[in-house]
Amino acid sequence: MVLKWVITAVIFVVAYAVYRIIVEAILRTAKKLKRPISMPNTMKTIIGVLIFLIALMVVLDFWGKSFTALAASLGISGIVIGLALQEPLSNLISGMFLLLSGTIKEGDTVNIADYSGTVRAINVNHTIIETFDGKKVMIPNRTVWSSSLMNYWPSTKRRIDLDIGISYDSDMKKAVEVLNRCLNEVELVEKDPAPTVVFAGFGDSSINFQVKFWVRRENYFDAQMELAIKIKEEFDKEGIEIPFPQMDVHMKS
């Protein structure tokens, strides 16, 4: 009996060694071919699950058992174990659906279950997200699969809507001309699709416009900063005022 347990342990140790060899071989080959794997952590999870299942079947066969016979022999205990495994199995199946459907991938910037961040891995039970402030969140795969999901970057470009107000004393036509000129002169602002300036209404203290422009992912913050600085400089040159909220108070004598 002791020998059987020793052999069982050896089988799982060998399975782990095979897992490491396969993963390292894949990573080395991808590096030599200069074709980086897009989802390395998820790939490791899939290979690990497959090898574990193979090792488990080998162990059961070595002990003279089968899945069917094992389930039948458990009886009532099997029902209890099945209920206990219901959540992990649901997460496992949901994780497989996520991988097969390509709903999310490593590196995607998403919002799931009120958490926003970058997907780092899709594991057996959880999807791991690194939030924008550096926290690590593990969301059950079943929650990911059944929740509304927002992908912030489904493509390489994304539109930004920048709100700008000018004072009622400023020239509206000149302000629109300046805004269009700034959009054309800032290189980080994509010209296809073309940026636009839209009238957004007469506010309490300002005439409001909305500048709509597209940027590439790597330029998301730099483009906004550069455009904002450019608009402020050009408005100052042209004498166009960006007002602060004002309120007129009339005192009864």
C-alpha positions, -999 to 999 in steps of 0.1 A, spaced: 0 0 0 29 24 9 45 16 -25 13 26 -43 11 59 -25 48 65 -34 42 57 -70 11 80 -70 32 108 -57 59 101 -83 33 103 -111 21 137 -100 58 149 -96 66 137 -131 34 153 -144 45 187 -129 80 182 -145 64 175 -179 43 206 -175 74 228 -168 93 213 -197 64 218 -222 58 254 -210 95 264 -212 98 247 -246 69 267 -260 82 300 -246 117 293 -259 104 284 -293 82 315 -294 112 337 -285 134 322 -312 107 326 -338 101 362 -325 64 355 -322 55 364 -285 26 345 -271 -3 369 -265 -17 351 -234 12 333 -217 -5 330 -183 -37 316 -197 -17 292 -219 1 279 -187 -33 273 -170 -47 253 -200 -16 231 -202 -15 226 -165 -52 215 -163 -48 191 -192 -17 175 -178 -33 172 -143 -63 155 -158 -41 130 -177 -21 124 -145 -53 118 -125 -66 93 -151 -32 74 -149 -34 73 -111 -70 61 -111 -61 34 -137 -31 24 -115 -54 20 -85 -78 0 -106 -105 27 -105 -125 46 -131 -145 78 -130 -178 59 -133 -169 33 -106 -155 60 -83 -187 81 -86 -209 50 -79 -189 39 -49 -191 73 -33 -229 72 -31 -243 98 -7 -208 112 -2 -206 118 -39 -237 140 -37 -221 161 -9 -188 163 -28 -208 173 -59 -225 201 -41 -192 213 -27 -176 212 -62 -205 230 -78 -190 265 -76 -154 255 -87 -168 234 -116 -191 263 -126 -160 286 -126 -140 261 -146 -166 257 -173 -171 295 -174 -134 299 -177 -133 275 -207 -161 295 -224 -142 327 -219 -111 312 -235 -129 296 -264 -151 326 -272 -122 351 -269 -145 375 -249 -115 388 -230 -78 383 -234 -47 390 -214 -38 427 -218 -73 439 -223 -84 469 -203 -119 462 -190 -146 469 -165 -161 438 -148 -183 437 -117 -174 473 -108 -137 466 -111 -116 484 -138 -81 474 -149 -60 452 -171 -66 414 -175 -34 396 -164 -46 360 -166 -76 337 -169 -70 309 -144 -90 277 -136 -114 295 -112 -107 332 -114 -99 360 -139 -71 381 -124 -73 419 -130 -47 445 -121 -66 477 -113 -53 511 -124 -40 518 -89 -20 486 -88 -43 463 -69 -48 427 -78 -85 415 -80 -95 379 -85 -130 377 -100 -147 342 -102 -150 332 -139 -188 326 -135 -192 362 -125 -171 374 -155 -191 352 -179 -225 364 -166 -217 400 -160 -218 430 -183 -183 436 -196 -169 469 -209 -137 467 -230 -121 501 -230 -99 494 -260 -116 471 -285 -94 486 -312 -62 506 -314 -80 540 -313 -105 556 -289 -125 588 -290 -122 615 -263 -148 641 -257 -133 673 -242 -157 699 -228 -147 735 -233 -165 767 -223 -159 803 -235 -173 835 -220 -203 852 -235 -181 882 -244 -159 860 -267 -164 856 -305 -180 822 -311 -168 819 -347 -132 827 -338 -133 802 -309 -145 774 -333 -117 784 -357 -91 782 -330 -103 749 -317 -102 734 -352 -67 748 -358 -55 733 -325 -69 699 -335 -51 700 -368 -18 711 -353 -15 686 -325 2 656 -340 -10 631 -314 -46 638 -324 -56 613 -351 -69 629 -383 -88 597 -394 -115 597 -382 -115 635 -384 -119 655 -352 -149 677 -348 -161 706 -327 -197 705 -316 -219 732 -300 -230 719 -266 -254 746 -254 -256 780 -236 -245 774 -200 -251 796 -169 -216 811 -172 -203 800 -205 -210 791 -241 -201 754 -242 -185 733 -269 -174 697 -271 -143 687 -289 -144 651 -302 -111 636 -313 -95 601 -317 -62 590 -302 -41 558 -302 -39 538 -270 -3 547 -263 -11 584 -267 -42 585 -246 -30 608 -218 -3 627 -237 -27 637 -265 -52 652 -240 -25 671 -222 -9 685 -253 -42 695 -268 -54 712 -236 -21 732 -234 -24 742 -270 -60 754 -267 -52 775 -236 -22 791 -253 -42 799 -285 -72 812 -265 -49 836 -246 -33 848 -278 -67 855 -294 -83 870 -263 -108 842 -258 -117 838 -222 -124 805 -205 -147 817 -177 -152 804 -141 -187 800 -127 -203 833 -118 -234 843 -100 -250 878 -99 -265 886 -65 -290 915 -63 -295 931 -29 -328 946 -20 -324 980 -4 
